[in-house]
Amino acid sequence: MIKKVLVAYDGSNPSKAAFEFALDLANKYSAELHILAVASAPEFGAEVETEAIIESSRRHYTQLLHSLKDRAAGLTAHFEVVLGHPAESIVLYAEDHGIDHIVVGHRGHSLFERWLLGSVARQVIAYAPCSVTVVRG
């Protein structure tokens, strides 16, 4: 039985489709819905610039998540913005919160890009402690 659903959300079309799927799943199973946005830290820059970029990114994702709150009305919903690598942060959040099912959006990349870089969805599938659904946008 599904009691806790986690959806990774970044405002992209694939993540919007993933949110709709997760919302439907949570409603169907009367499950808690966890909506997670992951702000990535810049890989370079001065300390002050890095902090400003991180804060700006957090504000951006907080606003994105705030816009979803009405859609999750009637459910026990948790909204969180974390800083880190997207796939790693999603898997760690799932482990820490006892998530039963993760929903992520699929990004369209060329075969070469997927082979070379991997994808968040693929990494989540490989390391998740639970079932994962990948939704194509």
OpenMM code with the backbone's topology and positions (N, CA, C; nanometers):
from openmm import Vec3, app, unit

residues = "MET ILE LYS LYS VAL LEU VAL ALA TYR ASP GLY SER ASN PRO SER LYS ALA ALA PHE GLU PHE ALA LEU ASP LEU ALA ASN LYS TYR SER ALA GLU LEU HIS ILE LEU ALA VAL ALA SER ALA PRO GLU PHE GLY ALA GLU VAL GLU THR GLU ALA ILE ILE GLU SER SER ARG ARG HIS TYR THR GLN LEU LEU HIS SER LEU LYS ASP ARG ALA ALA GLY LEU THR ALA HIS PHE GLU VAL VAL LEU GLY HIS PRO ALA GLU SER ILE VAL LEU TYR ALA GLU ASP HIS GLY ILE ASP HIS ILE VAL VAL GLY HIS ARG GLY HIS SER LEU PHE GLU ARG TRP LEU LEU GLY SER VAL ALA ARG GLN VAL ILE ALA TYR ALA PRO CYS SER VAL THR VAL VAL ARG GLY".split()
positions = [
    Vec3(0.0836, -0.1186, 0.0000),
    Vec3(0.0000, 0.0000, 0.0000),
    Vec3(0.0878, 0.1245, 0.0000),
    Vec3(0.0459, 0.2232, -0.0713),
    Vec3(0.1200, 0.3487, -0.0818),
    Vec3(0.0670, 0.4462, 0.0233),
    Vec3(0.1560, 0.4870, 0.1148),
    Vec3(0.1184, 0.5807, 0.2203),
    Vec3(0.1831, 0.7171, 0.2043),
    Vec3(0.3005, 0.7202, 0.1379),
    Vec3(0.3730, 0.8460, 0.1191),
    Vec3(0.4284, 0.8517, -0.0229),
    Vec3(0.3890, 0.9570, -0.0939),
    Vec3(0.4334, 0.9781, -0.2318),
    Vec3(0.5219, 1.1019, -0.2355),
    Vec3(0.6370, 1.0892, -0.3017),
    Vec3(0.7289, 1.2012, -0.3192),
    Vec3(0.7339, 1.2370, -0.4667),
    Vec3(0.7191, 1.3655, -0.4966),
    Vec3(0.7354, 1.4121, -0.6339),
    Vec3(0.8435, 1.5196, -0.6363),
    Vec3(0.9351, 1.5053, -0.7313),
    Vec3(1.0394, 1.6057, -0.7514),
    Vec3(0.9840, 1.7112, -0.8462),
    Vec3(0.9982, 1.8369, -0.8076),
    Vec3(0.9355, 1.9441, -0.8849),
    Vec3(1.0334, 2.0578, -0.9097),
    Vec3(1.0448, 2.0987, -1.0374),
    Vec3(1.1303, 2.2131, -1.0697),
    Vec3(1.0605, 2.3147, -1.1598),
    Vec3(0.9315, 2.2973, -1.1823),
    Vec3(0.8560, 2.3907, -1.2640),
    Vec3(0.8586, 2.3612, -1.4126),
    Vec3(0.9375, 2.2647, -1.4556),
    Vec3(0.9439, 2.2285, -1.5976),
    Vec3(0.8177, 2.1517, -1.6366),
    Vec3(0.7932, 2.1399, -1.7657),
    Vec3(0.6771, 2.0637, -1.8118),
    Vec3(0.6797, 1.9186, -1.7653),
    Vec3(0.7960, 1.8491, -1.7723),
    Vec3(0.7967, 1.7120, -1.7197),
    Vec3(0.7646, 1.7056, -1.5698),
    Vec3(0.8110, 1.8030, -1.4923),
    Vec3(0.7818, 1.7990, -1.3486),
    Vec3(0.6358, 1.8347, -1.3215),
    Vec3(0.5765, 1.9178, -1.4059),
    Vec3(0.4333, 1.9469, -1.3918),
    Vec3(0.3512, 1.8214, -1.4177),
    Vec3(0.3892, 1.7445, -1.5196),
    Vec3(0.3203, 1.6186, -1.5481),
    Vec3(0.3405, 1.5204, -1.4331),
    Vec3(0.4609, 1.5175, -1.3763),
    Vec3(0.4890, 1.4302, -1.2626),
    Vec3(0.4049, 1.4708, -1.1416),
    Vec3(0.3908, 1.6014, -1.1190),
    Vec3(0.3091, 1.6491, -1.0082),
    Vec3(0.1644, 1.6043, -1.0249),
    Vec3(0.1091, 1.6181, -1.1440),
    Vec3(-0.0294, 1.5756, -1.1688),
    Vec3(-0.0462, 1.4260, -1.1413),
    Vec3(0.0506, 1.3469, -1.1859),
    Vec3(0.0463, 1.2029, -1.1629),
    Vec3(0.0530, 1.1724, -1.0133),
    Vec3(0.1463, 1.2378, -0.9437),
    Vec3(0.1621, 1.2156, -0.7998),
    Vec3(0.0387, 1.2600, -0.7225),
    Vec3(-0.0208, 1.3703, -0.7640),
    Vec3(-0.1425, 1.4201, -0.7005),
    Vec3(-0.2550, 1.3176, -0.7144),
    Vec3(-0.2701, 1.2629, -0.8335),
    Vec3(-0.3710, 1.1606, -0.8577),
    Vec3(-0.3430, 1.0357, -0.7744),
    Vec3(-0.2176, 0.9958, -0.7679),
    Vec3(-0.1790, 0.8778, -0.6895),
    Vec3(-0.2077, 0.8992, -0.5405),
    Vec3(-0.1708, 1.0158, -0.4897),
    Vec3(-0.1946, 1.0461, -0.3484),
    Vec3(-0.3441, 1.0485, -0.3176),
    Vec3(-0.4230, 1.1062, -0.4066),
    Vec3(-0.5683, 1.1073, -0.3869),
    Vec3(-0.6256, 0.9661, -0.3898),
    Vec3(-0.5806, 0.8869, -0.4852),
    Vec3(-0.6315, 0.7508, -0.5015),
    Vec3(-0.6048, 0.6645, -0.3779),
    Vec3(-0.4858, 0.6814, -0.3181),
    Vec3(-0.4473, 0.5993, -0.2030),
    Vec3(-0.4603, 0.6719, -0.0692),
    Vec3(-0.5147, 0.7920, -0.0690),
    Vec3(-0.5213, 0.8747, 0.0519),
    Vec3(-0.3844, 0.8820, 0.1193),
    Vec3(-0.2848, 0.9050, 0.0378),
    Vec3(-0.1463, 0.9070, 0.0850),
    Vec3(-0.1007, 1.0500, 0.1116),
    Vec3(0.0029, 1.0626, 0.1933),
    Vec3(0.0687, 1.1910, 0.2119),
    Vec3(0.1400, 1.2250, 0.0823),
    Vec3(0.1423, 1.3525, 0.0483),
    Vec3(0.2131, 1.3973, -0.0715),
    Vec3(0.3289, 1.4858, -0.0292),
    Vec3(0.4477, 1.4491, -0.0716),
    Vec3(0.5682, 1.5264, -0.0440),
    Vec3(0.6156, 1.5857, -0.1761),
    Vec3(0.6273, 1.7173, -0.1809),
    Vec3(0.6729, 1.7856, -0.3008),
    Vec3(0.8095, 1.8453, -0.2697),
    Vec3(0.9102, 1.8035, -0.3451),
    Vec3(1.0484, 1.8422, -0.3173),
    Vec3(1.1074, 1.9166, -0.4362),
    Vec3(1.1647, 2.0327, -0.4100),
    Vec3(1.2405, 2.1070, -0.5100),
    Vec3(1.3859, 2.1075, -0.4648),
    Vec3(1.4756, 2.0848, -0.5579),
    Vec3(1.6177, 2.0795, -0.5251),
    Vec3(1.6894, 2.1948, -0.5949),
    Vec3(1.7431, 2.2837, -0.5144),
    Vec3(1.8230, 2.3949, -0.5658),
    Vec3(1.9680, 2.3477, -0.5719),
    Vec3(2.0266, 2.3559, -0.6883),
    Vec3(2.1661, 2.3137, -0.7046),
    Vec3(2.2585, 2.4298, -0.6743),
    Vec3(2.3634, 2.4023, -0.5993),
    Vec3(2.4630, 2.5052, -0.5697),
    Vec3(2.5521, 2.5247, -0.6914),
    Vec3(2.5915, 2.6470, -0.7179),
    Vec3(2.6847, 2.6691, -0.8290),
    Vec3(2.8177, 2.6010, -0.7988),
    Vec3(2.8847, 2.5581, -0.9035),
    Vec3(3.0098, 2.4857, -0.8845),
    Vec3(3.1304, 2.5773, -0.8680),
    Vec3(3.1135, 2.7045, -0.8995),
    Vec3(3.2245, 2.7974, -0.8869),
    Vec3(3.1715, 2.9358, -0.8514),
    Vec3(3.2617, 3.0251, -0.8137),
    Vec3(3.2226, 3.1626, -0.7830),
    Vec3(3.2705, 3.2028, -0.6454),
    Vec3(3.2677, 3.3290, -0.6216),
    Vec3(3.3067, 3.3808, -0.4908),
    Vec3(3.2014, 3.3441, -0.3884),
    Vec3(3.2420, 3.3373, -0.2643),
    Vec3(3.1531, 3.2972, -0.1566),
    Vec3(3.0281, 3.3843, -0.1495),
    Vec3(3.0423, 3.5142, -0.1615),
    Vec3(2.9285, 3.6055, -0.1554),
    Vec3(2.8352, 3.5799, -0.2738),
    Vec3(2.8915, 3.5668, -0.3927),
    Vec3(2.8099, 3.5396, -0.5109),
    Vec3(2.7378, 3.4064, -0.4969),
    Vec3(2.8061, 3.3067, -0.4457),
    Vec3(2.7467, 3.1743, -0.4282),
    Vec3(2.6282, 3.1823, -0.3329),
    Vec3(2.6445, 3.2515, -0.2227),
    Vec3(2.5344, 3.2652, -0.1265),
    Vec3(2.4160, 3.3370, -0.1884),
    Vec3(2.4419, 3.4402, -0.2668),
    Vec3(2.3341, 3.5148, -0.3313),
    Vec3(2.2608, 3.4269, -0.4327),
    Vec3(2.3349, 3.3486, -0.5080),
    Vec3(2.2744, 3.2593, -0.6069),
    Vec3(2.1909, 3.1526, -0.5374),
    Vec3(2.2429, 3.0957, -0.4304),
    Vec3(2.1694, 2.9933, -0.3556),
    Vec3(2.0411, 3.0516, -0.2983),
    Vec3(2.0496, 3.1701, -0.2399),
    Vec3(1.9306, 3.2339, -0.1809),
    Vec3(1.8272, 3.2656, -0.2884),
    Vec3(1.8730, 3.3134, -0.4020),
    Vec3(1.7821, 3.3428, -0.5129),
    Vec3(1.7145, 3.2146, -0.5620),
    Vec3(1.7902, 3.1088, -0.5702),
    Vec3(1.7359, 2.9802, -0.6137),
    Vec3(1.6338, 2.9271, -0.5135),
    Vec3(1.6638, 2.9382, -0.3863),
    Vec3(1.5683, 2.8945, -0.2823),
    Vec3(1.4371, 2.9728, -0.2913),
    Vec3(1.4483, 3.1049, -0.3081),
    Vec3(1.3277, 3.1874, -0.3211),
    Vec3(1.2461, 3.1456, -0.4429),
    Vec3(1.3145, 3.1223, -0.5540),
    Vec3(1.2480, 3.0802, -0.6771),
    Vec3(1.1691, 2.9511, -0.6553),
    Vec3(1.2338, 2.8512, -0.5972),
    Vec3(1.1669, 2.7222, -0.5763),
    Vec3(1.0575, 2.7305, -0.4701),
    Vec3(1.0779, 2.8132, -0.3694),
    Vec3(0.9739, 2.8315, -0.2673),
    Vec3(0.8489, 2.8902, -0.3305),
    Vec3(0.8656, 2.9866, -0.4208),
    Vec3(0.7503, 3.0443, -0.4911),
    Vec3(0.6827, 2.9409, -0.5803),
    Vec3(0.7634, 2.8598, -0.6493),
    Vec3(0.7065, 2.7539, -0.7338),
    Vec3(0.6208, 2.6580, -0.6513),
    Vec3(0.6741, 2.6170, -0.5370),
    Vec3(0.6002, 2.5225, -0.4526),
    Vec3(0.4759, 2.5879, -0.3938),
    Vec3(0.4871, 2.7134, -0.3582),
    Vec3(0.3716, 2.7844, -0.3020),
    Vec3(0.2544, 2.7847, -0.4006),
    Vec3(0.2850, 2.7939, -0.5284),
    Vec3(0.1800, 2.7955, -0.6307),
    Vec3(0.1066, 2.6620, -0.6419),
    Vec3(0.1610, 2.5562, -0.5826),
    Vec3(0.0985, 2.4235, -0.5894),
    Vec3(0.0096, 2.3928, -0.4690),
    Vec3(0.0176, 2.4737, -0.3666),
    Vec3(-0.0515, 2.4417, -0.2408),
    Vec3(-0.2018, 2.4249, -0.2572),
    Vec3(-0.2653, 2.5091, -0.3366),
    Vec3(-0.4099, 2.4957, -0.3563),
    Vec3(-0.4445, 2.3634, -0.4233),
    Vec3(-0.3591, 2.3192, -0.5141),
    Vec3(-0.3845, 2.1937, -0.5860),
    Vec3(-0.3790, 2.0728, -0.4925),
    Vec3(-0.3022, 2.0836, -0.3838),
    Vec3(-0.2868, 1.9729, -0.2896),
    Vec3(-0.3836, 1.9831, -0.1719),
    Vec3(-0.4781, 2.0757, -0.1798),
    Vec3(-0.5764, 2.0917, -0.0721),
    Vec3(-0.6525, 1.9612, -0.0528),
    Vec3(-0.6766, 1.9276, 0.0704),
    Vec3(-0.7472, 1.8044, 0.1021),
    Vec3(-0.6540, 1.6877, 0.1286),
    Vec3(-0.5274, 1.7051, 0.0973),
    Vec3(-0.4268, 1.6022, 0.1239),
    Vec3(-0.3333, 1.6506, 0.2342),
    Vec3(-0.2694, 1.5572, 0.3001),
    Vec3(-0.1594, 1.5950, 0.3876),
    Vec3(-0.0412, 1.6158, 0.2953),
    Vec3(-0.0005, 1.7404, 0.2792),
    Vec3(0.1047, 1.7733, 0.1840),
    Vec3(0.2202, 1.8435, 0.2542),
    Vec3(0.3404, 1.8068, 0.2129),
    Vec3(0.4632, 1.8643, 0.2669),
    Vec3(0.5412, 1.9240, 0.1512),
    Vec3(0.5824, 2.0482, 0.1644),
    Vec3(0.6567, 2.1189, 0.0606),
    Vec3(0.7941, 2.1522, 0.1156),
    Vec3(0.8984, 2.1162, 0.0414),
    Vec3(1.0326, 2.1435, 0.0915),
    Vec3(1.1275, 2.1768, -0.0224),
    Vec3(1.2160, 2.2723, 0.0048),
    Vec3(1.3240, 2.3076, -0.0863),
    Vec3(1.4535, 2.2705, -0.0170),
    Vec3(1.5374, 2.1934, -0.0859),
    Vec3(1.6674, 2.1557, -0.0308),
    Vec3(1.7763, 2.1973, -0.1288),
    Vec3(1.8971, 2.2017, -0.0786),
    Vec3(2.0131, 2.2378, -0.1597),
    Vec3(2.0963, 2.1128, -0.1817),
    Vec3(2.1311, 2.0839, -0.3068),
    Vec3(2.2162, 1.9686, -0.3335),
    Vec3(2.2047, 1.9193, -0.4755),
    Vec3(2.2584, 1.8004, -0.4983),
    Vec3(2.2483, 1.7345, -0.6284),
    Vec3(2.1081, 1.6761, -0.6388),
    Vec3(2.0365, 1.6987, -0.7484),
    Vec3(1.8965, 1.6554, -0.7571),
    Vec3(1.8722, 1.5078, -0.7263),
    Vec3(1.9387, 1.4170, -0.7949),
    Vec3(1.9116, 1.2742, -0.7736),
    Vec3(1.9467, 1.2318, -0.6312),
    Vec3(2.0614, 1.2747, -0.5839),
    Vec3(2.1040, 1.2387, -0.4485),
    Vec3(2.0070, 1.2942, -0.3448),
    Vec3(1.9640, 1.4172, -0.3624),
    Vec3(1.8720, 1.4796, -0.2676),
    Vec3(1.7365, 1.4096, -0.2658),
    Vec3(1.6887, 1.3690, -0.3820),
    Vec3(1.5601, 1.2982, -0.3903),
    Vec3(1.5684, 1.1646, -0.3178),
    Vec3(1.6739, 1.0899, -0.3432),
    Vec3(1.6909, 0.9578, -0.2789),
    Vec3(1.7066, 0.9734, -0.1280),
    Vec3(1.7876, 1.0681, -0.0834),
    Vec3(1.8066, 1.0889, 0.0609),
    Vec3(1.6766, 1.1318, 0.1281),
    Vec3(1.6018, 1.2184, 0.0630),
    Vec3(1.4734, 1.2611, 0.1189),
    Vec3(1.3808, 1.1409, 0.1326),
    Vec3(1.3760, 1.0572, 0.0303),
    Vec3(1.2902, 0.9377, 0.0344),
    Vec3(1.3304, 0.8462, 0.1494),
    Vec3(1.4588, 0.8268, 0.1683),
    Vec3(1.5071, 0.7414, 0.2781),
    Vec3(1.4721, 0.8021, 0.4136),
    Vec3(1.4964, 0.9311, 0.4293),
    Vec3(1.4750, 0.9987, 0.5573),
    Vec3(1.3274, 1.0095, 0.5966),
    Vec3(1.2372, 1.0095, 0.4984),
    Vec3(1.0952, 1.0304, 0.5259),
    Vec3(1.0087, 0.9063, 0.5037),
    Vec3(1.0702, 0.7918, 0.4815),
    Vec3(0.9938, 0.6679, 0.4647),
    Vec3(0.8986, 0.6710, 0.3460),
    Vec3(0.9442, 0.7260, 0.2355),
    Vec3(0.8613, 0.7381, 0.1152),
    Vec3(0.8383, 0.5998, 0.0537),
    Vec3(0.7150, 0.5742, 0.0103),
    Vec3(0.6792, 0.4470, -0.0525),
    Vec3(0.6904, 0.4508, -0.2042),
    Vec3(0.6761, 0.5702, -0.2620),
    Vec3(0.6747, 0.5810, -0.4076),
    Vec3(0.7257, 0.7195, -0.4482),
    Vec3(0.8184, 0.7229, -0.5450),
    Vec3(0.8745, 0.8483, -0.5963),
    Vec3(0.8231, 0.8686, -0.7384),
    Vec3(0.7877, 0.9924, -0.7700),
    Vec3(0.7456, 1.0272, -0.9056),
    Vec3(0.8381, 1.1380, -0.9558),
    Vec3(0.8983, 1.1154, -1.0718),
    Vec3(0.9857, 1.2154, -1.1325),
    Vec3(0.9467, 1.2339, -1.2781),
    Vec3(0.9776, 1.3504, -1.3306),
    Vec3(0.9530, 1.3785, -1.4716),
    Vec3(1.0696, 1.3307, -1.5551),
    Vec3(1.0417, 1.2994, -1.6797),
    Vec3(1.1435, 1.2542, -1.7739),
    Vec3(1.1887, 1.3706, -1.8591),
    Vec3(1.3160, 1.3866, -1.8715),
    Vec3(1.3709, 1.4913, -1.9571),
    Vec3(1.4133, 1.4287, -2.0882),
    Vec3(1.3763, 1.4888, -2.1972),
    Vec3(1.4168, 1.4372, -2.3276),
    Vec3(1.5578, 1.4809, -2.3618),
    Vec3(1.6488, 1.3883, -2.3692),
    Vec3(1.7859, 1.4154, -2.4121),
    Vec3(1.8199, 1.3170, -2.5222),
    Vec3(1.9200, 1.3488, -2.5990),
    Vec3(1.9636, 1.2555, -2.7016),
    Vec3(2.0235, 1.1323, -2.6345),
    Vec3(2.0317, 1.0244, -2.7100),
    Vec3(2.0894, 0.9003, -2.6568),
    Vec3(2.2313, 0.9243, -2.6083),
    Vec3(2.3094, 1.0006, -2.6830),
    Vec3(2.4476, 1.0280, -2.6432),
    Vec3(2.4533, 1.1044, -2.5114),
    Vec3(2.3675, 1.2058, -2.4956),
    Vec3(2.3661, 1.2831, -2.3711),
    Vec3(2.3275, 1.1956, -2.2528),
    Vec3(2.2293, 1.1073, -2.2708),
    Vec3(2.1895, 1.0172, -2.1621),
    Vec3(2.3036, 0.9249, -2.1250),
    Vec3(2.3746, 0.8746, -2.2260),
    Vec3(2.4854, 0.7830, -2.2002),
    Vec3(2.5989, 0.8546, -2.1296),
    Vec3(2.6288, 0.9741, -2.1770),
    Vec3(2.7408, 1.0496, -2.1240),
    Vec3(2.7120, 1.1044, -1.9848),
    Vec3(2.5957, 1.1661, -1.9675),
    Vec3(2.5653, 1.2382, -1.8448),
    Vec3(2.4759, 1.1624, -1.7482),
    Vec3(2.4017, 1.0670, -1.7986),
    Vec3(2.3016, 1.0035, -1.7152),
    Vec3(2.1856, 1.1006, -1.7011),
    Vec3(2.0916, 1.0685, -1.6196),
    Vec3(1.9794, 1.1587, -1.5967),
    Vec3(1.9372, 1.1461, -1.4523),
    Vec3(1.8688, 1.2474, -1.4040),
    Vec3(1.8194, 1.2434, -1.2667),
    Vec3(1.7270, 1.1233, -1.2494),
    Vec3(1.6347, 1.1054, -1.3431),
    Vec3(1.5402, 0.9942, -1.3317),
    Vec3(1.6136, 0.8604, -1.3265),
    Vec3(1.7119, 0.8445, -1.4115),
    Vec3(1.7850, 0.7176, -1.4144),
    Vec3(1.8606, 0.6941, -1.2840),
    Vec3(1.9201, 0.7975, -1.2303),
    Vec3(1.9929, 0.7850, -1.1039),
    Vec3(1.8977, 0.7562, -0.9885),
    Vec3(1.7816, 0.8204, -0.9891),
    Vec3(1.6827, 0.7951, -0.8836),
    Vec3(1.6371, 0.6498, -0.8908),
    Vec3(1.6070, 0.6008, -1.0100),
    Vec3(1.5659, 0.4614, -1.0262),
    Vec3(1.6732, 0.3674, -0.9717),
    Vec3(1.7985, 0.3961, -1.0012),
    Vec3(1.9085, 0.3087, -0.9604),
    Vec3(1.9273, 0.3028, -0.8093),
    Vec3(1.9015, 0.4131, -0.7386),
    Vec3(1.9357, 0.4193, -0.5960),
    Vec3(1.8184, 0.4358, -0.5007),
    Vec3(1.6995, 0.4502, -0.5513),
    Vec3(1.5830, 0.4744, -0.4654),
    Vec3(1.5530, 0.3538, -0.3763),
    Vec3(1.5061, 0.3809, -0.2548),
    Vec3(1.4698, 0.2743, -0.1618),
    Vec3(1.3280, 0.2225, -0.1843),
    Vec3(1.2613, 0.2682, -0.2900),
    Vec3(1.1220, 0.2336, -0.3125),
    Vec3(1.0932, 0.2362, -0.4633),
    Vec3(0.9678, 0.2152, -0.4978),
    Vec3(0.9264, 0.2191, -0.6382),
    Vec3(0.9375, 0.3608, -0.6929),
    Vec3(0.9651, 0.3701, -0.8235),
    Vec3(0.9783, 0.4989, -0.8899),
    Vec3(0.8951, 0.4961, -1.0177),
    Vec3(0.8194, 0.6021, -1.0390),
    Vec3(0.7491, 0.6191, -1.1650),
    Vec3(0.8091, 0.7387, -1.2371),
    Vec3(0.8427, 0.7190, -1.3646),
    Vec3(0.8939, 0.8273, -1.4471),
    Vec3(0.7817, 0.8673, -1.5418),
    Vec3(0.7441, 0.9947, -1.5357),
    Vec3(0.6334, 1.0454, -1.6154),
    Vec3(0.6903, 1.1283, -1.7292),
    Vec3(0.6478, 1.0958, -1.8497),
    Vec3(0.6907, 1.1743, -1.9655),
    Vec3(0.6003, 1.2957, -1.9779),
    Vec3(0.6607, 1.4125, -1.9989),
    Vec3(0.5858, 1.5368, -2.0017),
    Vec3(0.5153, 1.5613, -2.1323),
] * unit.nanometer
topology = app.Topology()
chain = topology.addChain("A")
for resn in residues:
    res = topology.addResidue(resn, chain)
    for name in ("N", "CA", "C"):
        topology.addAtom(name, app.Element.getBySymbol(name[0]), res)
